[in-house]
Amino acid sequence: MAEKPEKTLVQNRRARHEYFIEETFEAGIELSGTEVKSLRLGQANMGDAYAQVKDGELYLVSMHISPYDKGNIQNREPLRSRRLLMHKREIRRLGGQVQQKGYSLIPLRLYLKYNNVKVELALAKGKKLYDKREDDAERDAKRDMERAFTRKNE
């Protein structure tokens, strides 16, 4: 069988800069039809989004999906909480880790997998300012080394 067709709709680039990613999970998301159409057009922002466990269910909070232009009364509120679909034992495990160890559940990207919208969730720990500076310095050093190497080979 061929590779699984995946198309990234929205990516949270800021997440890898702000957090140490410990583990990633795949979850389904409960959306209305006009939200899916808007997502396919790339009209979403997940910069401030996070997931939380409420009453044994997992919700994605403060992800903005713009209302679909051609939608009418089916359009939903752009910042509403959306339920994420995972197995109950996974939700319980994630909820326990978030409460005890101080982790956060951060969405990394929204993508289509066999015409279903999926969310890649990360169990993450926040970075301090000095951690971010170290990462920036590493990236700059790596970039400088690559530049020097390409100039040397020319």
N, C-alpha and C positions, 0 to 999 in steps of 0.2 A: 504494500500500500504506500502511496506517496506521503510526503511530509504533511504534517497538520498545517492547514492554511491559517496563518494568523496575520491580522492587519492591525497595527497600533493606531488607535484613534486619538488618544490624549496621553501625554507623558508628564510626569511630575519631576522635572529636572532638578528642582530645588531640594528634593528629598535626600538625594545622595550627598548633597553639600551640607545639609543641616543635621543628618543622622548617621549613626553607624548601623548598617543593615545587618541584622543577625540571621534572619531566616525569612523566606518568602513563601507565600501561599496563594493559591488561585481560588477565587470565589465568584459565584454568579451574582448578578445584581438585578433587582426587581425594578423595571422601568416601564413607563407608558410608551405607546407607539410614537408619539410626537417627540419624546425624549430620545428615542433611538434614531429617528430621522435627523434630529439636531446633532447628535453625536457623530453620525456618519459624515456630516458636513464639517466636523471638527470644532463645533461651537461649545466647548466646555473648558472649565478652568478648575484644576484641582490643587492649586497652590497652597491653600489653607485647610485642605480637607484632612480628616482623620476618621478612624473607625472606633466605635465603642460598643461594648456589650451592655444591653439593656434588657432586663427580664428574660434572659436566656437567648436573646436574639442579637444578631450583629447588625449595626447600622452604620452607614457612611454619612458623615455629617459635614455640612458646609462645602459641598462640591457644587459648583455653579454650572448648570446646563442651561444655555440660553433658550428661550422659547422658540419653537419652530415657526418660521415666517408664515408658512401657509397653513399652520394649525389654527384652530378656532377655540372652541370651548374645551377641547381635549388638552390644551396646553396646561402644564402643571407649574407650580411655583418653582422658580429657578434654584433656590437654595434649600429645598425641602430635604429631610432625612430620607435616605433610600436604604431599604433592607438588603443585606447581603446574604447570599445563600451558601451555607456550608453545613457540614455534618455537625450534629449537636455536640459530640465529644470534642471536636476540634474547637468549637466556639467556647466550650467550658475550659479547655486547656489554655486558649489564648486569653480568656478573661482572667484566669488565675495568674498567668505570667504578667499581665498588665498591672494587676493590683499589687502583687507581692514584689516583683523585681523592678518595678519602675519603667517598664517598657512602654512604647507607644505603638499603635497600629496605624501605619501610614500607607495610603495607596500610592503605588509607584506608577502604574499605567492602567489605562482602559484599552481593551483590545477586542477584536472580533475573532472568535474561534468557531468555525462551522456555523456562521451566522448567529451565534450567541454572544452577547456582550459579557465579557469577563473582566474582573478586577484583579490585578496583581497587588496583594497586600504584603507589607513588610512588617515584621516584628523588629522594632528599631529602638535605639537609645540615642538621646540627644547629644550632639557634640558641643563641647565648650569652645570658646573663641580661640584658644590656643591650638585646639585640634584642627580647626578650620584653617588657621594660619600655616600649620605644618603641612596639611594637604595641598594648600596653594603653593608653598615653597617646593614641595616634591614635584608637583606638576610643572612648575616653571623650570626646575632643574632638568627634568626629563625632556622638556621641549628644547632647552638650550643644547643638551647633548645630541638630540636628533638633528638640530640645525647644523651643529659643528660636524657631525658625521656626514651629512649630505654635502656640505661644502667641501669636505676633504675628498670625497669620492668624485667630485666633478672635474 
